[in-house]
Amino acid sequence: QTKPQKQKLDLNRIVEDVLALVRNQASFQNIAIRCELADNIPLVLADADQMRQVVLNIILNAADVMPHGGELRINSQFDSSEKQVRLRISDTGPGIPAEMQDRLFEPFFTTKRTGTGLGLAIAYGIMERHKGQLKVESSPGHGATILVILSTDVETLDE
């Protein structure tokens, strides 16, 4: 993994770039994409290519768990008290059992018949190098949400 080449960027723009890339792929034909991006999102200091990789890996995972269609919801918000930009990516797939949630970001862990189990592990590593977080919220039968959290606090970012 390469060291992030950080620059000030708009996380909403990253989401729009990734959606433009995947929207016409076959695996997204039966998936409704609902995107609500907040207007007040401050810029974050991050590597644009690596952030695109994070968002892409999460979105592709969501599509994989909805082979017969579903809904992909993406929203962004700024938490001013925590000085964080938060991106929520939710699917209407089968959800993730509690006992698997702790392993979700481990390399080679997968619940799919095909796939390497590296997508979310790579995303997790990228977020760690950005001093950010990836969190999962899910209950079986109710889909899953992956939360991407980046700090807007310059002191934290410059370390």
C-alpha positions in Angstrom: 0.0 0.0 0.0 1.3 3.4 -1.0 1.6 6.4 1.4 -1.4 8.7 0.8 -0.7 11.8 -1.4 -3.0 14.0 0.6 -4.7 17.1 -0.8 -7.8 19.0 0.1 -10.8 17.4 -1.5 -14.6 17.2 -1.4 -15.8 13.8 -0.3 -19.1 14.4 -2.1 -17.2 14.7 -5.4 -15.4 11.4 -4.7 -18.9 9.7 -4.3 -20.1 11.3 -7.5 -17.0 10.1 -9.4 -17.4 6.5 -8.2 -21.2 6.5 -9.0 -20.5 7.7 -12.5 -18.1 4.8 -12.9 -20.4 2.1 -11.6 -23.9 3.3 -12.5 -24.0 1.6 -15.9 -22.4 -1.7 -14.9 -24.5 -4.8 -15.2 -24.4 -5.5 -11.5 -26.2 -2.2 -10.8 -29.0 -2.5 -13.3 -31.6 -3.6 -10.7 -30.3 -1.4 -7.9 -31.9 1.9 -7.1 -29.3 4.4 -6.1 -30.4 7.1 -3.6 -27.8 9.7 -3.0 -28.2 12.5 -0.4 -25.1 14.6 -0.1 -25.0 17.4 2.4 -24.1 20.9 1.1 -22.1 22.0 4.2 -19.4 19.4 3.9 -16.0 20.9 4.5 -13.0 19.7 2.5 -10.9 16.9 4.0 -7.2 16.2 3.6 -7.0 12.9 1.8 -5.6 11.0 -1.2 -8.3 11.2 -3.9 -7.4 7.9 -5.6 -7.4 6.1 -2.3 -10.7 7.6 -1.2 -12.2 6.6 -4.6 -10.9 3.0 -3.9 -12.6 3.0 -0.4 -15.9 4.2 -1.7 -15.7 1.8 -4.8 -14.9 -1.2 -2.7 -17.8 -0.6 -0.3 -20.3 0.1 -3.2 -19.2 -3.0 -5.1 -19.6 -5.1 -2.0 -23.1 -3.7 -1.6 -24.0 -4.6 -5.2 -22.7 -8.1 -4.6 -25.1 -8.8 -1.8 -28.0 -7.6 -3.8 -27.8 -9.8 -7.0 -31.5 -9.6 -7.6 -31.8 -5.9 -7.0 -32.3 -3.6 -4.0 -31.5 -0.1 -2.9 -28.1 1.5 -2.3 -28.3 4.6 -0.1 -25.4 7.0 0.2 -25.5 10.1 2.4 -22.9 12.5 3.7 -23.0 14.8 6.7 -20.7 17.0 8.7 -20.6 16.5 12.4 -19.3 19.9 13.6 -19.1 18.8 17.3 -16.8 15.9 16.4 -15.1 17.8 13.4 -15.8 14.8 11.2 -17.2 14.2 7.7 -19.3 11.0 7.7 -20.3 9.0 4.7 -23.0 6.4 5.2 -23.3 3.7 2.5 -26.3 1.4 3.1 -27.7 -1.6 1.2 -30.9 -3.6 1.4 -29.0 -7.0 1.3 -29.3 -9.8 3.8 -27.3 -8.0 6.5 -24.3 -9.2 8.4 -24.6 -11.5 11.4 -23.1 -10.1 14.6 -20.5 -12.8 14.8 -19.1 -11.9 11.4 -19.0 -8.1 11.9 -15.8 -8.2 13.8 -14.1 -10.0 11.0 -15.5 -7.9 8.1 -12.3 -5.9 7.6 -9.9 -8.9 7.9 -7.9 -9.8 4.8 -9.3 -12.8 3.0 -12.4 -12.9 5.0 -15.4 -13.3 2.7 -19.0 -14.6 2.8 -19.2 -14.7 -1.0 -18.6 -17.7 -3.2 -16.4 -15.6 -5.5 -14.1 -12.8 -4.4 -10.9 -12.5 -2.5 -12.0 -11.0 0.7 -9.6 -8.1 0.2 -12.0 -5.2 -0.8 -13.0 -4.1 2.7 -9.6 -5.0 4.2 -8.0 -2.7 1.6 -10.5 0.0 2.4 -9.9 -0.4 6.1 -6.1 0.0 5.6 -6.6 3.1 3.6 -8.8 4.6 6.3 -6.2 3.8 9.0 -3.5 5.6 7.0 -5.8 8.6 6.8 -6.5 8.4 10.5 -10.1 7.8 9.7 -12.5 5.0 10.6 -14.7 2.4 8.9 -17.6 1.1 11.0 -20.3 -1.4 10.3 -23.9 -1.3 11.4 -26.1 -4.3 10.5 -28.7 -6.7 11.7 -29.5 -9.8 9.7 -32.4 -9.3 7.3 -32.1 -5.5 7.4 -29.2 -4.8 5.2 -25.9 -3.2 6.2 -24.4 0.2 6.6 -20.7 1.0 6.3 -19.8 4.3 7.9 -16.7 6.1 6.5 -15.4 8.8 9.0 -12.7 11.3 8.2 -11.5 14.1 10.5 -11.6 17.7 9.4 -9.4 18.7 12.4 -6.1 19.9 10.8 -4.0 19.1 13.8 -5.1 15.4 13.6 -4.6 15.3 9.8 -1.0 16.6 9.8 0.4 13.9 12.1 
